[in-house]
């Protein structure tokens, strides 16, 4: 059956890319609502549905837009909602970007656990993968295969010798998500930071919420030796939640927001 939150919970912070302060409230929602973002800072409280068809940009983060109103960097929160198996939720924000928190999905997952969840009377509408769906660009790919459960296998490829090739495979349940995935933080190469700032990105990033590496080593302590690939899995779980609650096996090699959301669109268009 579908599930929503038992009560609302709130959190304040700054956006990773915008650097702007934001207050976020997660609220219960009625059956068949799905995940909806509500911009409380705009007159009329416009809503943006968390659907793959509403993705309009994927540069360094996933952006959703509906009727000219947008929210971006939604993937960590969407990932936590997917990991905790929440079907219906209103996400009320007074800015265009959720808080970065510690750069992972841990804070969001803990908020969801604090709120608790309750079963509703409508059946869960899973997106059951019925055949092979594949998106690639010649060098990278992401595939969805039929599978009795939700599993993600990811190979991360980074040319930097410190990072290199990392592989991880998880059967994603709320328990494994909380223990193995939720705490993996976003990662940046020190030489990229200045360029990102010039592009108006990463303005809220600090060593408290981003793992940074340079040619000498890591500038902060890792939570996992393979934290990069775990965060890639976290992102993929969040991006693919835009297609709905998936039942299938996701296999990815060096995929990012662009390929992830293209696969989500393909699933959304082909599976009712």
Rosetta blueprint (number, residue, H / E / L):
1 X L
2 X L
3 X E
4 X E
5 X E
6 X L
7 X L
8 X L
9 X E
10 X E
11 X E
12 X E
13 X E
14 X E
15 X E
16 X L
17 X L
18 X L
19 X L
20 X L
21 X E
22 X E
23 X E
24 X E
25 X E
26 X E
27 X E
28 X E
29 X L
30 X L
31 X L
32 X L
33 X L
34 X L
35 X E
36 X E
37 X E
38 X E
39 X E
40 X L
41 X L
42 X L
43 X L
44 X L
45 X L
46 X L
47 X E
48 X E
49 X E
50 X L
51 X L
52 X H
53 X H
54 X H
55 X E
56 X E
57 X E
58 X L
59 X L
60 X L
61 X L
62 X L
63 X E
64 X E
65 X E
66 X E
67 X L
68 X L
69 X E
70 X E
71 X E
72 X E
73 X L
74 X L
75 X H
76 X H
77 X H
78 X H
79 X H
80 X H
81 X H
82 X H
83 X H
84 X L
85 X L
86 X L
87 X L
88 X E
89 X E
90 X E
91 X E
92 X E
93 X E
94 X L
95 X L
96 X L
97 X E
98 X L
99 X E
100 X L
101 X L
102 X L
103 X L
104 X L
105 X L
106 X H
107 X H
108 X H
109 X H
110 X H
111 X H
112 X H
113 X H
114 X H
115 X H
116 X L
117 X E
118 X E
119 X E
120 X L
121 X L
122 X L
123 X L
124 X L
125 X L
126 X L
127 X E
128 X E
129 X L
130 X L
131 X L
132 X L
133 X E
134 X E
135 X E
136 X E
137 X L
138 X L
139 X L
140 X L
141 X E
142 X E
143 X E
144 X E
145 X E
146 X L
147 X L
148 X L
149 X L
150 X E
151 X E
152 X E
153 X E
154 X E
155 X E
156 X E
157 X E
158 X L
159 X L
160 X L
161 X L
162 X L
163 X L
164 X L
165 X E
166 X E
167 X E
168 X E
169 X E
170 X E
171 X E
172 X L
173 X L
174 X H
175 X H
176 X H
177 X H
178 X H
179 X H
180 X H
181 X H
182 X L
183 X L
184 X L
185 X L
186 X L
187 X E
188 X E
189 X E
190 X H
191 X H
192 X H
193 X H
194 X H
195 X H
196 X H
197 X H
198 X H
199 X L
200 X L
201 X L
202 X L
203 X L
204 X L
205 X L
206 X L
207 X L
208 X L
209 X L
210 X L
211 X E
212 X E
213 X E
214 X L
215 X L
216 X L
217 X L
218 X E
219 X L
220 X L
221 X L
222 X L
223 X L
224 X L
225 X L
226 X L
227 X H
228 X H
229 X H
230 X H
231 X H
232 X H
233 X H
234 X H
235 X H
236 X H
237 X H
238 X H
239 X H
240 X H
241 X H
242 X H
243 X H
244 X L
245 X L
246 X E
247 X E
248 X E
249 X E
250 X E
251 X E
252 X E
253 X E
254 X L
255 X L
256 X L
257 X H
258 X H
259 X H
260 X H
261 X H
262 X H
263 X H
264 X H
265 X H
266 X H
267 X H
268 X H
269 X H
270 X H
271 X L
272 X L
